[in-house]
Amino acid sequence: MKVVRPIEYHDLSALEALANNARGSMTTLPANRDHLAELIYKTRDSLSTEVESAGEESYHFVLEDLNKGEILGISGIIAAVGLSTPFYNFRVDEEVHASETLQTINRMTALKLCQDYTGYTSLCTLFISQKDDSWSNLQLLSRARLLFIAEHRDRFADRILAEIQGIVDENNRSAFWDSLGTHFFPMEMSRANYLTGLQEKNFIADLMPRYPIYTRLLPKQARAVIGEPRPDREPVFNILEREGFSYQGYVDIFDAGPTLETGTDHLTTLRSSQIYTPEAAIASAGDKKAIAVNSYYLVVNTSARSFRCISTAFNPEAPALTQKEMDLLQLDGGHSVRVAASY
């Protein structure tokens, strides 16, 4: 059985293993023990805080395989980005230059450094070890946090974003970074990502030009990857699209990967999820009433501090859970659950 739950201090070694496995590909999961410990502290502190509106809280969750006793992946939410440290993007704009004398109009795409997403909620740190990176695990880990948002809506902003890693080659090199970033930052992209993950962002403001960067001046291979997601992140991209996220012309300043956004209340999982009060625990899954084939749902409890999410067969017309499932969700009889159908 697998369960998604908030990270705990005893997960630190497992988080280090995941960060090492990520090999610097994820800004918010740097292989730094102190930073990972800080992620745990911030999650525990945020869950213990009474929140009326989105602030600097952050929440990270792990996917645990209880049968194997292993942590398979991690995902996170930042309640509001850019409040204490800048949250930078490039806005992809079109500029028009015209000459009446020459009867010529030039339309040129330009990248403009901005902080337009300040105050948005951000989905972040979605990573599953390669050997466990199945569609069911990805959906469970990714959408569990959306059910957390649905249940604790006041903790989050009205707009939400998610960044998708940009295209790199087999040597983990980015054509965009090699054509642009290297001219301003005296380091490899992996180092820039690492520093950003540690919230050391002053170097961006210090070194990145404030003037528009015309993409026409970049090599063809760099222009081609602007706004394009890394192919191996396509399943993540598909989940976000199904949830209502869309690309609105903002990209990462390092690898030009797309930033997707939507209204928080427009998320498919939020709109479709329902509250049920299951019957008293039943003996086994086989005893559940009228469960149809493939009628799997994501089920969460209504707690913040003890949040739990599982994927299981569930019949909304006759809601019932086994005693084992009740125990995993830390439920007693009469407690409600929030439920959303699996894709």
C-alpha positions as CSV (number, residue, x, y, z in Angstrom):
1,M,0.0,0.0,0.0
2,K,1.2,3.5,-0.8
3,V,0.4,6.7,1.0
4,V,1.2,10.4,0.6
5,R,2.0,12.3,3.8
6,P,3.9,15.4,5.0
7,I,7.6,14.9,5.3
8,E,9.1,14.2,8.7
9,Y,12.6,14.5,10.2
10,H,13.1,10.7,9.9
11,D,12.8,11.1,6.1
12,L,16.0,13.2,5.8
13,S,18.2,10.3,4.6
14,A,15.6,9.3,2.0
15,L,15.3,12.9,0.8
16,E,19.1,13.0,0.4
17,A,18.9,9.9,-1.8
18,L,16.2,11.4,-3.9
19,A,18.2,14.7,-4.3
20,N,21.3,12.8,-5.3
21,N,19.2,10.8,-7.8
22,A,17.8,14.0,-9.3
23,R,21.5,15.0,-10.0
24,G,20.8,18.7,-10.0
25,S,17.9,18.6,-12.5
26,M,15.4,20.1,-10.0
27,T,16.1,23.6,-8.6
28,T,14.0,23.1,-5.5
29,L,15.6,19.7,-4.6
30,P,19.3,20.5,-4.2
31,A,21.6,17.9,-2.7
32,N,22.2,19.8,0.4
33,R,21.4,18.2,3.8
34,D,20.9,21.5,5.6
35,H,18.4,22.7,2.9
36,L,16.5,19.4,3.0
37,A,16.3,19.7,6.8
38,E,14.9,23.2,6.3
39,L,12.2,21.9,3.9
40,I,11.1,19.5,6.7
41,Y,11.2,22.3,9.3
42,K,9.2,24.6,7.1
43,T,6.6,22.0,6.4
44,R,6.1,21.1,10.1
45,D,6.0,24.7,11.0
46,S,3.5,25.6,8.2
47,L,1.2,22.8,9.2
48,S,1.2,23.9,12.8
49,T,0.4,27.5,11.9
50,E,-3.1,28.9,11.7
51,V,-3.3,30.5,8.3
52,E,-6.0,32.9,7.0
53,S,-4.3,33.8,3.7
54,A,-1.3,32.7,1.6
55,G,2.1,33.7,3.0
56,E,5.5,32.3,3.2
57,E,4.4,28.8,4.2
58,S,5.6,25.8,2.3
59,Y,4.4,22.2,2.3
60,H,6.3,19.1,1.1
61,F,5.0,15.6,0.9
62,V,6.5,12.2,0.3
63,L,5.1,9.1,-1.4
64,E,5.8,6.1,0.9
65,D,5.6,2.4,-0.1
66,L,4.5,0.9,3.2
67,N,5.1,-2.6,2.1
68,K,8.7,-1.9,1.1
69,G,9.4,0.7,3.8
70,E,10.7,3.1,1.1
71,I,10.2,6.7,0.1
72,L,9.6,6.8,-3.6
73,G,9.2,10.5,-4.3
74,I,8.5,14.0,-3.1
75,S,6.3,16.9,-4.1
76,G,5.7,20.4,-2.7
77,I,3.6,23.5,-2.6
78,I,4.8,27.1,-1.9
79,A,1.9,29.1,-0.6
80,A,3.0,32.4,-2.2
81,V,6.2,32.9,-4.2
82,G,8.4,36.0,-4.3
83,L,7.5,37.5,-0.9
84,S,10.8,37.3,0.8
85,T,13.1,36.3,-2.1
86,P,12.5,37.4,-5.7
87,F,10.8,35.0,-8.1
88,Y,12.2,35.7,-11.6
89,N,10.9,34.7,-15.0
90,F,11.4,35.9,-18.6
91,R,8.2,37.2,-20.1
92,V,8.1,36.5,-23.8
93,D,6.8,39.7,-25.5
94,E,6.5,40.9,-29.0
95,E,7.8,44.3,-29.8
96,V,6.9,46.2,-33.0
97,H,9.4,48.7,-34.6
98,A,8.2,50.7,-37.6
99,S,9.9,53.1,-40.0
100,E,7.6,55.3,-42.0
101,T,10.6,56.3,-44.2
102,L,11.4,52.8,-45.2
103,Q,7.8,51.6,-45.1
104,T,9.0,48.7,-42.9
105,I,7.5,47.0,-39.8
106,N,9.6,44.7,-37.7
107,R,8.0,42.4,-35.2
108,M,10.5,41.0,-32.8
109,T,10.2,38.6,-29.9
110,A,12.0,39.8,-26.7
111,L,12.6,38.3,-23.3
112,K,12.0,40.6,-20.4
113,L,13.1,39.9,-16.9
114,C,10.1,40.2,-14.5
115,Q,8.6,39.2,-11.2
116,D,5.0,39.0,-12.5
117,Y,4.2,35.8,-10.5
118,T,4.9,37.4,-7.1
119,G,2.1,36.2,-4.7
120,Y,1.1,33.1,-6.8
121,T,0.9,29.7,-5.2
122,S,3.5,27.4,-6.8
123,L,3.5,23.6,-7.3
124,C,7.1,22.5,-7.0
125,T,9.6,19.7,-6.3
126,L,7.8,16.9,-8.0
127,F,10.3,14.1,-8.3
128,I,10.0,10.3,-8.3
129,S,12.9,7.9,-8.4
130,Q,13.3,6.5,-11.9
131,K,12.5,2.9,-10.9
132,D,9.2,3.9,-9.4
133,D,8.2,6.6,-11.9
134,S,4.9,5.0,-13.0
135,W,1.8,6.9,-14.1
136,S,-0.2,5.8,-11.0
137,N,2.6,6.9,-8.6
138,L,3.0,10.2,-10.4
139,Q,-0.7,10.9,-10.4
140,L,-1.0,10.0,-6.7
141,L,2.0,12.2,-5.6
142,S,1.1,15.1,-7.8
143,R,-2.7,15.3,-7.2
144,A,-2.5,14.6,-3.5
145,R,-1.2,18.1,-3.0
146,L,-4.2,19.5,-5.1
147,L,-6.5,17.7,-2.7
148,F,-4.6,19.3,0.2
149,I,-5.2,22.7,-1.4
150,A,-8.9,21.9,-1.9
151,E,-9.3,20.9,1.8
152,H,-7.3,23.9,3.1
153,R,-8.1,26.5,0.5
154,D,-7.5,29.5,2.7
155,R,-3.8,28.7,2.9
156,F,-3.3,29.4,-0.8
157,A,-3.6,32.2,-3.4
158,D,-6.2,32.6,-6.1
159,R,-3.7,32.0,-8.9
160,I,-1.3,29.0,-9.1
161,L,1.7,28.2,-11.3
162,A,3.9,25.2,-12.1
163,E,7.3,25.4,-13.8
164,I,8.4,22.6,-16.2
165,Q,12.1,21.9,-16.8
166,G,13.4,23.0,-20.2
167,I,15.1,21.0,-22.8
168,V,18.7,19.7,-22.2
169,D,20.8,17.3,-24.2
170,E,22.2,13.9,-23.2
171,N,25.0,15.7,-21.3
172,N,22.5,17.8,-19.4
173,R,23.5,20.9,-21.2
174,S,20.9,23.6,-22.2
175,A,21.3,25.3,-25.6
176,F,19.5,28.3,-24.1
177,W,21.8,28.5,-21.1
178,D,24.9,28.0,-23.3
179,S,23.7,30.8,-25.6
180,L,22.6,33.3,-23.0
181,G,23.2,32.5,-19.4
182,T,26.9,31.8,-19.7
183,H,27.4,35.4,-20.9
184,F,26.2,36.7,-17.6
185,F,26.8,34.0,-15.0
186,P,30.4,32.6,-14.5
187,M,29.2,29.1,-13.7
188,E,27.5,26.0,-15.1
189,M,23.7,25.9,-15.1
190,S,23.7,23.2,-12.5
191,R,25.5,25.5,-10.1
192,A,23.0,28.4,-10.8
193,N,20.1,26.0,-10.2
194,Y,21.8,24.8,-7.0
195,L,22.2,28.4,-5.6
196,T,18.7,29.2,-6.6
197,G,17.4,26.2,-4.7
198,L,19.2,27.4,-1.6
199,Q,17.4,30.8,-2.1
200,E,20.7,32.5,-2.9
201,K,19.2,34.7,-5.7
202,N,21.0,38.0,-5.3
203,F,23.4,37.0,-8.1
204,I,20.5,37.0,-10.5
205,A,19.5,40.6,-9.7
206,D,23.2,41.6,-9.7
207,L,24.2,40.1,-13.1
208,M,21.1,39.6,-15.3
209,P,20.5,42.5,-17.7
210,R,17.4,44.6,-17.1
211,Y,16.9,45.4,-20.8
212,P,15.0,43.3,-23.3
213,I,16.9,40.4,-24.9
214,Y,15.9,40.0,-28.5
215,T,15.6,36.4,-29.4
216,R,16.6,37.1,-33.0
217,L,20.2,37.6,-31.6
218,L,20.3,34.1,-30.2
219,P,21.3,31.0,-32.2
220,K,18.6,29.0,-33.8
221,Q,19.0,26.0,-31.4
222,A,18.5,28.4,-28.4
223,R,15.4,30.0,-30.0
224,A,13.9,26.5,-30.7
225,V,13.7,25.5,-27.0
226,I,12.1,28.6,-25.6
227,G,8.9,27.6,-23.9
228,E,9.4,23.9,-24.7
229,P,9.2,21.3,-21.9
230,R,11.8,18.6,-21.5
231,P,10.5,15.4,-23.2
232,D,10.8,13.2,-20.1
233,R,8.5,15.7,-18.2
234,E,5.6,15.1,-20.6
235,P,3.6,13.0,-18.1
236,V,3.8,15.9,-15.6
237,F,2.9,18.3,-18.4
238,N,-0.1,16.2,-19.2
239,I,-1.4,16.1,-15.6
240,L,-1.1,19.9,-15.4
241,E,-3.0,20.4,-18.7
242,R,-5.8,18.1,-17.5
243,E,-6.0,20.3,-14.4
244,G,-6.5,23.4,-16.5
245,F,-2.9,24.8,-16.5
246,S,-1.9,26.6,-19.6
247,Y,1.2,28.4,-21.0
248,Q,0.9,32.2,-21.0
249,G,4.3,33.2,-22.4
250,Y,6.6,33.0,-19.3
251,V,9.7,30.9,-19.2
252,D,12.5,30.0,-16.8
253,I,15.5,32.4,-17.0
254,F,18.0,29.5,-17.0
255,D,16.7,26.8,-19.4
256,A,13.6,28.6,-20.9
257,G,11.3,25.8,-19.8
258,P,7.6,26.9,-19.7
259,T,5.7,28.2,-16.7
260,L,2.1,27.1,-16.7
261,E,-0.7,28.8,-14.7
262,T,-4.4,28.8,-13.9
263,G,-6.9,30.0,-11.3
264,T,-6.7,27.9,-8.2
265,D,-10.4,27.4,-8.1
266,H,-10.4,26.2,-11.7
267,L,-8.3,23.2,-11.0
268,T,-10.1,20.0,-12.2
269,T,-9.3,18.2,-8.9
270,L,-10.6,21.0,-6.8
271,R,-13.8,21.4,-8.8
272,S,-14.5,17.7,-9.0
273,S,-13.6,16.6,-5.5
274,Q,-16.4,15.7,-3.1
275,I,-16.8,15.2,0.7
276,Y,-18.1,11.8,1.9
277,T,-18.5,10.2,5.3
278,P,-17.6,6.5,4.7
279,E,-19.6,3.7,6.4
280,A,-18.0,2.0,9.4
281,A,-14.9,0.1,8.3
282,I,-15.6,-3.1,6.5
283,A,-13.7,-6.4,6.5
284,S,-12.0,-6.2,3.1
285,A,-11.9,-4.5,-0.2
286,G,-13.9,-7.4,-1.7
287,D,-16.8,-6.5,0.6
288,K,-17.2,-3.0,-0.7
289,K,-20.6,-2.4,-2.2
290,A,-21.1,-2.3,-6.0
291,I,-17.5,-1.2,-6.8
292,A,-17.1,-1.0,-10.6
293,V,-14.0,-2.1,-12.5
294,N,-11.3,0.6,-12.5
295,S,-13.3,2.8,-10.2
296,Y,-10.2,4.1,-8.4
297,Y,-10.2,7.3,-6.5
298,L,-7.8,9.4,-4.5
299,V,-9.0,9.7,-1.0
300,V,-7.6,12.1,1.7
301,N,-8.5,12.9,5.2
302,T,-9.5,16.5,6.3
303,S,-6.5,17.1,8.6
304,A,-3.6,19.4,7.9
305,R,-1.0,18.2,10.4
306,S,-1.8,14.5,9.8
307,F,-2.7,14.8,6.1
308,R,-2.8,11.4,4.3
309,C,-3.8,10.4,0.7
310,I,-4.3,7.0,-0.8
311,S,-5.5,5.6,-4.1
312,T,-8.2,2.9,-3.7
313,A,-11.4,1.5,-5.1
314,F,-14.3,3.6,-4.0
315,N,-18.0,3.9,-4.8
316,P,-19.4,7.3,-4.2
317,E,-23.0,5.8,-4.2
318,A,-22.0,3.5,-1.3
319,P,-18.9,5.1,0.3
320,A,-17.0,2.6,2.3
321,L,-13.4,2.0,3.4
322,T,-11.6,-1.1,4.9
323,Q,-10.3,-0.9,8.4
324,K,-6.7,-0.9,6.9
325,E,-7.6,2.1,4.7
326,M,-9.2,3.9,7.7
327,D,-6.1,3.3,9.7
328,L,-3.8,4.6,6.9
329,L,-5.9,7.8,6.7
330,Q,-5.9,8.0,10.5
331,L,-9.7,8.1,10.6
332,D,-12.2,7.1,13.2
333,G,-15.8,6.3,12.5
334,G,-17.9,9.3,11.4
335,H,-14.9,11.3,10.0
336,S,-15.2,12.7,6.5
337,V,-12.9,12.2,3.6
338,R,-12.4,14.2,0.4
339,V,-12.4,12.1,-2.8
340,A,-11.5,12.7,-6.4
341,A,-11.7,10.2,-9.3
342,S,-8.4,9.0,-10.8
343,Y,-7.8,9.9,-14.4
